């Protein structure tokens, strides 16, 4: 048998097998397997393709997966979904016409999202059976040995911009931390300096061995200083070291990032024990205390939705509250109101409360709502172009959260929607926003793809700044909440949804 005839026989055999194994192909071709036209002629191109098949594919007799795409002009190319049937819910008494476009939507969800969807409605007691939202670790494997002087200058001119403080300039706070760490040669001062260098190294090169080693050295110095007598200088150095370590964990989410809460708790205990908040407060001490206060309020916001820790652990952190300084700037009023919002939503009257208790609660909420709406948004000479808009975002975020978390007890559905619309207008106008609380609370309200795109684009612009911290938690939580909104058949209880999703994080998030 010559080569030409052999190729023809092989091609016919493959075609015969394909048609026999697929009834749809056999029906469409109107052919019967035993009666294939043996005189069919294959052109050179077809036989060339057949010849190029690997032997294992030419000889395979199974019913493997076969993929195809309709030819050009075939009506099946335009088939994407069936239109919903016209049901009585759309029909009027005199007209049976229904919608002419499909209500079908594509939801970007994963298996874990679907699992969480069912668990929100039907809570599972076994914590180990719950899905977990993991934050990816950005590890830099390169062995770096950057000099302390270089790291010191980098902190002074660059890394200090990322310090999360409210009402004060982060660069001014950075300069204060430098002065505190160089004020003496005590063990507390060494701990503050090592913590400063650790944060600088992390900001410069992400999570890598030198940054971790500097952090460990700072912890050892803090432990060595624990038994020493604390005057006001040593106490301030100890607070500075603890807050720098807290900032280290917050800046770039890592496997140890949940430790930020314990550093904060230790700092608050030290302030109360040493009476640091009772000393006459100059501008430096006021800035240090306000820094702790901002972290503490945002920690309380997260903890009231965090259900994974034991009650004892949460109580140990929440028992002592930080306080704003006596010389707090006017802008800190926003943080003070957020603290009151956290108190208000966590003391909601339980179901079955008396009418009198419910009315008292409503009256309290009305006053709080009015106070938030009455925040004076004024610019100063030092404010950036976006400063006023970011202040307004905080105001809108508190109003929306207060309404949602109290289940619209003030009956402000229309006003709340106006707040949300205004927030997304601001999102599109801002060049950047490194404040994570308003982005998270308002971003969770995105129901349409265009709104979600606006939020993610703002985050993308913000992350490029030296002053930005990791938005990993914000993004992963918002996307999980968006998935629940897409999967829900109706409204989900806001408090339950937020608490369940935040509690699915492998480490406690913060939104400073």
N, C-alpha and C positions, 0 to 999 in steps of 0.2 A: 504494500500500500504506500503510495507516494505521500510526501509531506503535506501537499495541498489537501488531499482527501482526508488525511488524519486530522488536520485542523478542523475541517468541516464536520467530521464525525464528533469531535470533542465539543464543538459549539452546539451542535444539535442535542447532545446528551445533557449539557448544562441547561439549555432552554427547556428541554423535556422535564428535567427534574424540578426547575423553578415553577413551571406551570402546574405540574402535578401536586406540588406541595402547597400551593396557594389557590384555593377555590375562587377567590375574587379575580385573580389574574386569568384563570381558566374561563370564568364566565365572561369577562370583558373581552377576551380574545376570541371567544366562541370556538374554542378548540377542545379536542379530546386528546388526552395523553397518548393513547395507543395509535391514533390516526394522524400523527404529526406528518406534515408533508415532507417526505424524504427528499424531494427534489428542490426544497428551498435553497436558494443560493445566498450565501453570506458575502458581503463585500470585504475588501482587504482590511478596512478599518476594524470591522467587527471581529474578524478572525485574529487580527493583531492583538486586540484587547483580551480575547479569550486565551491566546497563547501566553500573554503576560501574567495571567492569574497564577499565584503561588500554587504548588501541587496540592497542599493541604486544603485549599479552597476549591480546586477543581474536582477533587475526589470526595469532598464532604457530602454526605447523604442525609444529614440531619435537617431539622426544621428550625434553623437559626433565625435570629432577628433580621428582618428585611426592612429597610427604610426606603421611602420614595417621596417624591415631591411632584405634585400635579404639573403637567405641561402648561406652557404659556397658553392662555385662552381657556383653560379648563376652569369651570365655575367653582370648583372646589378650592381654588387658591384664595378665594375671598371669604370662605366660610370660617368664622372665628368663634361663633357661639349661636345658640338658638335664641330667638327673641322670646321674651316671656309671653305666656298666653294672656289673652285679655280676660281679666277676671272681673268679678262683680264689684270689687273694691274700686275699680277705675270707672266702671260704667255708671252713667247717670240714668234717671228714670226714663228719659226720652232718647238716649243715645248710647249705643253699645260700643262706641269707639274707645279703644284703649291707647296706651302710649305707643309711639312709633319707633322709639329707640330703646335699646336694652338697658336695664338697670344693673346689669352685671358689672362687677368691679374686680380688679386684680389686687389682691392684698399681698404685700411683701412680708411673709411670716415664715417662721421656722417651726420645726417639731416642738421645740421648747416653748415657743409662743403659744401654740395650740394647747400644750400641757398646762401652761400657766392660765390660759383662758378658762379651762375647766376647774382648776384649783382655786381660782378667785371665787367662783360661785359655790364650790364644794371644798372648803378648806380641808387639807390633809394634816393630820396631827404629826405624822412622822416627818421630821425635818429633813432627814437624809434622803427622803424620796422626792424632795422638791428640786426643780431645776435651779441651777446657779448661774448668775451672770458674772463671768470672769473678765477681768481687765488684763489685756495683753501686757507683758513685761518687755519694756524696751531696754535690752541689755547691750551695752557696748563692750565687746570682748577684747578690745585693744588695751594692752597694758600701758597705762599712762602714768608718768611721774612729773606732773606739773609742779613747779616750785611754789612755795607758800606765798612768796611776794607777788608772783603773777596772779595767783588765785585771789589774793587780797585786793589787788588793784581791779581785777575783773568784777569782784563783788561791789566795790565802791562805784564803778562807772556803769556797770551793766546789770549784774544779777540782782542788785537791790531794787531794781524797778519792778521785780516780780513779787515783792513782799505784799501780802494781802492785808491792807489796812484801810479803814474807812474814815473819811474826814481829815486825813493827814496825807502829806506827800510821801509816797514810799521811799523816795530817794532820801528825804530828810530822816525817815526812820532808819534807813541803812547807815547814814552818817552817825546817828545816835548809837546804833549797835557797835559801830567801829570804836567810838569813844568809850563805850562801856567796856568793851573787851580789852582795851589798851589802858584802862584806868589804873590797873595794879597788876601784880604778878601772882595773885592768889590762884588757888586751884579753880575757883569759880570763873575767874577771868580767862584762864586757859581753856576751860570748857566752852565759854562763850566764843573765843577765837576759833577753836577747832570746829564748832558748830557752824560758824560763819564760813569757814573755808570749805566745809563739807557741802553746804548749800551752793556755794560758788562753783565747786567742781561738778556738782550734779547739773546745775544750770548750763554749764559750758559743754559738758560731754555726755549728758544723760546718765543713766545708771551704769556705773562701772566700778571697778575694784577700788580705785583711789578714793572715790566719794564715799563708798561704804566703809573703808578703813578709817577715814577721817571721822565719820559718824560714830564708829565704835570707840575711837579714842576720846571723843567728846563725852560719850556715855560713861567711860571709865573715870574721866575727870570729875564728872558730876557725882558719881558714886563716892569718889574719894573725898569730895567736898561736903558730903551729906552730914557728916558728924561735926562740922566746924561751926563756930559761932557766926551768925549772920548779922552784920550791920546793914545799913541801908544800901551801901555800895555792893556788898556781896550778894544781898538779896536781889538787887537789880541785875547783877551779872548772871545769877542763877535763872532768873526769869527770862533774860535774853537768850540764854543757852537753850532752855526748854522750848521757847517759842521758835527759835531757829530750827531746832530739830522737828518741831511740829510742821514748820514750813517746808522742811526737807521732804517729809512724807507726803505733803499735800501737792507739792510742785509736780512731781512725776509719779503717778500711781504705780506702785510696785507691790511685790508680794508682802512687804512689811508695812504697807501704807495705812493699815488699820491702827497702827501704833500712835497716830497723831492725836487720838482722843486721850490716850494715857499721858502723853506729854502735857497736853492742855490741862488735864485733871491735876497733875503734879504741880503745875505752875499756879493754878488757882489755890491749891492747898497752901503753897508756900507764901502767897500774897496774904492770905488770911492769918497764917501762923506767925509771920514776921510783922504783921500790921503795916505792910508796905503801902496799903491804900489809905492809911490814917496819917501818914507823914504829910507835911506841907508840900503841896504838889506844884512843882515848877513845870514848864512846858515839856521838858524831857520825860519826867515821870508820868505826866498826863498822857503823853503819846504812847508810852509803854503799856499803861493800864488800858487805854482805849483799844490797843491792838489785841490784848487778851479778851476784852469785852466783845469785840466783833466776832472773833472765833467762837466764843462761848455761845452767843445768840444763834449763830448758824449751826452749831453743834446741837443745840436744843431742837431746832427745826428738824434736823435729820433724825434725832433719837426718838422723837414722838411718832415717827413712822417706821421705826426699826424694831422688828419683832423677833430677831434671831438671838439677841443676847438675853441672859437671865435678868429678872427684875432686880436682883442684888447688884449686878454690874451696872445697870442703868442708873440705879439709885446712887451708887457710889460716885458717879460722874455728875449727876444732876443736883445732888444735895447742896453743893456749894456753888453759888452763882457769882460770876464776875460782875463788877459794876463799872459803869462809865466813870471817867475821872471827873473831878470837880470843875476842871477847866475844859470840858469837852467842847469841841467846835459845834456850831449850829447844825452842820450836816449830819452829825451823829444822831440827831432826832429821828432820822429814818430808821436807824438800827434799834433805837429805843422803842419805836412803834412796832417794829417787827417782833421784838421781844414780847410786847403786849398781845400781838396777834397770836403768837405761839401759846401764850397763856389762855387766851380766849377760846381757841379751838380745842384745846385739851381739857377744858372744863365744861364742855357741852352738857346740858341736862340730859340724863339718861331717858330712854323711852319710858313713858308712863309717868313722867314728872307732872307735878300740879300745874295748872294754868298760870298761877301766880309766878312760879319759878320760871316758866317759859317766857312769860311777858317781861320779867326782870332781865332775863338773858337777852331778849330782843332789844330792850332799851339800852343795855350795855353795848351791844353790837352796833346800834345806830350811832351812839356817841363815838365809838372807836372808828367806825366807817367815816364819819364826818371829820374826825381829826386827821385821818389819812388823806382825805380829799382836800383838806385845808393846808397841806404842807406847802410852805412858801418855796417856790422854785426860782431862786435868784442866782444870777451869775456873778462871779467875782473876777478880778483882773487876772487871777492865776488859772481860771478854769479853761479847759480846752473847748473846742467847738462842740464836742459831743457831750460835755459834762452835764448840761441841762437835760438833754434827752435821756441820758443814763439815769439821772435822778428821777425823771418822770417814769422810766421803766420800773424802778423800785416801787414807786407809788402804785402803778398799775398792777404790778405783780402781787403786792399786798392786798389790794382790793379784790382781785380775782381769786386769790387763795382764800381770803376770808369768806367770800361768798360760797365758793365750792366746798370748803371744808366744813361749813356750817349748814350745808344742804339747802342753800338759798332761803334761809329762814327769814331774811329781810325782803324776799320777793323782788329781787333786782335782776331778773333775767335779761331784760332789755339793756339795762345799764352795763351789766357785766359784759355782754356781747360788744357793746361800744368800746369798753376798755380793751378787749381783745383785739378788735379791729385797729384801734389806735396803736397798740403795741406792735402789730405786724407792719404798720406804716413806719414806725420808728426803726424797726429792725432793718428795713430796706434803705433807710436814710443813713444809718450809722456806718462809719468806716470800720469800727471795731468796738467790741465790748468785752472786757476781761472779767466783768462781774458775772458770776455763774448763777447766782440765785434767781435774778429776773429772767435770764435766758431759759433756765430749767422750768420754772413755774409757767411762764407764758408760752414757751416752746411746746409744752405738753398739750396746749390748747389747739395746736395745728391739726386741722381735720382734712385739709386738702393737700395735694402734692405740691402745689405752688407755694403754700404757706410753709411746708416742711423744707422745701428747697431754700426759701429765704432764711430760715433759722440756721440750716447747715452751712450756707454760704457765709453768714455772719460769723459763725464759729471758725470756719476755715480762714477768714481774714484775720480774726483775733488771734488765732494760734501762731501766726507768723510774727507776732510782736514779742519783743524781749520781756515785756511786762506780763505776758500770759502764762498761766499755769495749765496743766494738762486738763483737757476737756473730755477725757475718756469716759469718766463716769456720767457726765451730762449727756453725751451722745448715746451711750449704750442704754441709759435709763429712758431717755425720750423715745428712742426707737422701739423699746419694749412696750412703752405705754401707747405709742401710735399703733402698734400691732394689736394691742388689746381693744383699742377703740375700733379698729377695722373689723375685728372678729366679733365684736359684741352685736347682739340683736337687741338694740335698745341701749339705754343709758346704764353705765356701771356706777356703783357707789364710789364717789371720788376718793373718800378717805380709805376705803378698802383697797381700791386699785393702787393708789400711791403707796400705801403701806406695804402691800404685798410685793410690788415691783422693787421698791427700795430694799426690802428685806431679802431679796434674791441676790443682791450683790455679795460677792465673796468677801469683800472688806467694806467697812462702813464708809460711805461717801461723805464728802463735805462740799458745800457750794459757796465757799468764800470767793 
